Amino acid sequence: MSDRTESSLIDAARRGDRDALSRLLEAHQQRVFGFGVKMCGDVEDAKDVAQDTLLTLARTMHDFRGEASISTWLYTVARSFCIKKRRRTKGAPAHHESLDKVTQESAPDAAAESSTPEQMLLGREARETVAAALDKLDPDWREVIVLRDIEGLSAAEVAEVTGVSVAAVKSRLHRARTALRENLLGLVGGEPGVPVPAACPDVLTMLSKKLEDEISPDICAKMEAHLDDCPRCKSLCDSLKKTLAVCSSLPSPSVPAKIQESLRKAVAEAIDESHAR
């Protein structure tokens, strides 16, 4: 959906156009559901998050003023429901659906002929274990990874969704990326705990900062020179790049037909309720 089309639908929905509101909700249901799957790791929990989020939008659309994009607003609301869901299920056994299973899609396995852990980070096995790797992260770290590196929001948008400063988002992101890389390597049989020589800089943090435009060109040049002379650090950076490639290539989970029908009925009822007032 183009920005112009979405803007037109938002304006019409705010004026009470039921069809525009229905189309707007349908356009965003997969994004909200997918976010719920990645944050909660469970399809039923994701369904609840998506339903609660879409119902909130249906009931409050007339109050939407557009200070933020509607997608950012939806992520903010969905995040709050994910937090509530996590609090209610705290202490319950961890359970995660395979993202490939949820989507019922088989993306090409880029590492079918590979054998090393780092190469496996580009294959289907990593996609199937990324939910478990994310779950090992601190919740604050997990959400910035999901929003920034998987959902593709800018650091400023992530700050808006999470309610913290851009600096805090980037600080969490640098630590989260390193931790996620270690988790994924551990799950595919790598050696995440091998220490970096004391004389070497923290190349993983530097690489993460480079991705966020936080280091100057001269520092960047020094880092590149170090990588040329240090195979160990180059391997670490390549591994992090592959980890982030896994994140950016994750398929967005399709909403199963039964859940689509459940969401459609709940949203229709909410629209009827809002127009009856």
N, C-alpha and C positions, 0 to 999 in steps of 0.2 A: 504494500500500500504506500502510495506516495505521500509526502508531507502535506501537499495541498489537499489531497483527498481526505486524509485524516483530519486536517484542520476543519474542513467543511463538515465532516461527520460530527466532530466535537461541538461545533457551533450549533448544528441542528439538534444534537442530543440535549444540549443545554436548554434549548427552546422547547423541549418536550417531544421531539420526534422519536417515536418508539422504534421505527425501522432503523434510523441512524444509530440509536443506542445499541440495538441488537447487533448491527454490523460491526460496530466498534468493539463490542465485547467479544464477538466471534473472532475478530482479527487478532486479538491479544490473548486468547485463551491458551494457545500452544506455548507462547512465551512464558506466561505465568505458571502453567503446569510444569514446563521444563525446569524452570527455576526451583519449583517445589521439589521435583525429583532430585535435583542436584544438591539441594540444601538438606532435605529430609531423608533421602535415600530410600523412600518407600512410596509406592504408587498410591496407596490409599491416603497416606498423609498428604501427598502432593495434590490429590483430588480435593481434599478438604481445604487446603491452602488456596487452590485455584478458585474453588467455589466461594469461599469467604471473601477473597479479594475481588472477584467479579461482582458479587452481590453488593459489596461496599461501593464499588464504582456505580452500579446501577442505582443505588439509593441516594448517592450524593453527587451525581453528575451535575446537577443544577448549581452546586456550590464550587465546581471546578473553575478556577480563575486563570489557569495557564501559567502561573509563576514558574512551574517546572513542566517538562514534557510529560505527556500522559504515561509514557513507558516508565520514566523515572518515578512518577507518582505510584504506578502499579508495583514496581519493585519495592518501594518503601512500604506500601501496605502489605505486600506478600511477605516481606522480611519480618514484619511484626507478627504475622500469623505463624511463620516458621518458628520464631522465638517462643511463642506461646505453646506451640505443638511440642517443641523440644523440652520445655519445662514440665509439661504434663506427662511426657514419656521418659523423663529422666530416670535412669536406673534400669530401664527395660533393655533386653538383649538387643544389640545392634543388628540391624538387618538392612541390607542394601540390594536393590534390584540392579541387575546388569543394565547399563545404558543401552547396550546393543539389544538386549532382550526387550526392553521397554519400547524401543523404536521399531522392533521387528525388521530392522534393516541390517544388511551386512555390507559395511563399508569395505572397500578394497584393503586387503592386508598388505601394507607397504613393506612389512618385514617378514614375509612368509618364508623367504629363503635365508633369513638372518639367524644368528645364534647368540650374539653377545647381548648382555642386558641393555646396554645403551641403544643398540639397534632395535631391540624389542620394544623400546619406548615409542616407536612409531607404528607399531602394529596393533592388531585387534586385542591382543592379550592385555595391553596397557589400558585400552579403552574400557575393557571389562573390569579392570581392577581400580580404575581411577576413583570410583565412588568410595571404595574402602580406604584409599590413600587420602582422600579429602576428609573422611571421617576421623582420621587420626590427628588432623590439625585442630588447634584451638578454634572454637567457633568464630572468633573475631578474624582469625586468619583465613578460615575457610570461606567466609562470605566475601572477602575482598578478592580472593582468587576467582570465585565463581562470577562475581560481578565484573571484574576488570578483564581477566584472561579468558573466561569462558563466554560470558554474555557480551563482552566487548564494550562496556561502558568506559567513559573517560574517568580519570582519577577524580576530577571535579564532580562528575555525576555520582561516582561511588561515595564520595564524601557527603553529597546531598542525601543519598539513600540511607546511609548509616548514621548520619548525624554527627560525624566527627570532622576534623579539619583535613584538608588535602594532605598536609604534612603527615598527619597521623595515618591516613590511608596508605601513603607511600611507604612509611616506616613498617607498617604491618605487611604490606605487599612484599617488600624485600625479604623479610624473614619467612613469610609464608611460601614464597617461591622456592627458597632453599630447602625448607622442610618438606614441601611436596615432592621435590626431586628426590630427596632421600627416601621418602615413603615409597615412591614408585619403584625406585631402584631396588629397595628391600623386597618388594613384592614380586619383582621379576628376577630376583636372584643376583642382584648386584652387590657392591660393597660400599654402601653409603657412608660407613663410618671411618674410612681410611683418612687419617689426618693430612692436612695440607702442611708442607714444610713451613717452619716458622718465618723464614725469610720471604715467603710469598705474601702478596697482598690478598685481601678478601675479594677474590675475583668474582665470586658469585653475587655478592652484594653490589660490586661495581658494575657488573653486567646488568643487574636489575635496575640500578640507578640510570645507566645509559639508556635503557628502554623507556625510562620516564623523563629523559632529557634533564637529568640532575647533575651531570658531570660535564666539565668544560672540555673543549676540543683537545687541549694539551694533555689533560689527564687521560682522556680517551686514547690519545696517541701513545702515551706511556703504557697503558694497559695492553694495547695491541702489540707493542714491542715486547712486553713481558710474555705474552702468550706465544709469540713467535719463538721465544727462547726456552719456554717451559712447557713441555708436553703434558705434564700433570695438570697444570692449570687450564691448558687448552682443552683437555679432556673434560674437566669439570664444567667449563663454559658450554662446550658442545652438548653435554648431557642436560644442562639446564635449558638450552635452546630447544632440545628435543622434547623435554618435559612440557614446555610451553606450547610446542607444536601440537602435542597431544590435546592440551586444553583447548586450543583454538579450533581444532578439527573435530571436537566432540559433536556428534549429531544432536540436534534439538529433539528431545523425545516427542513423538507424535501422541496426541491425546487418543487413547483407546476409544472405540466406538461407544462402548457402554458408558464411559465417563463423559464423552461428548453429549450423549443423550441426557445424562444426569445433570450436567451443567446447563444444558439448554432449558430444561424444565425449571430448574431453580432460578435461572436468570429471568425467564419469562414470568414467573411468579413475582419476582422482585420488581420487574417493570410494571406489572399490573398493580402491585401494591403501591408503588410510587405515584402512579397516575390516579389512583383512587383517593389520594389525600387531597 
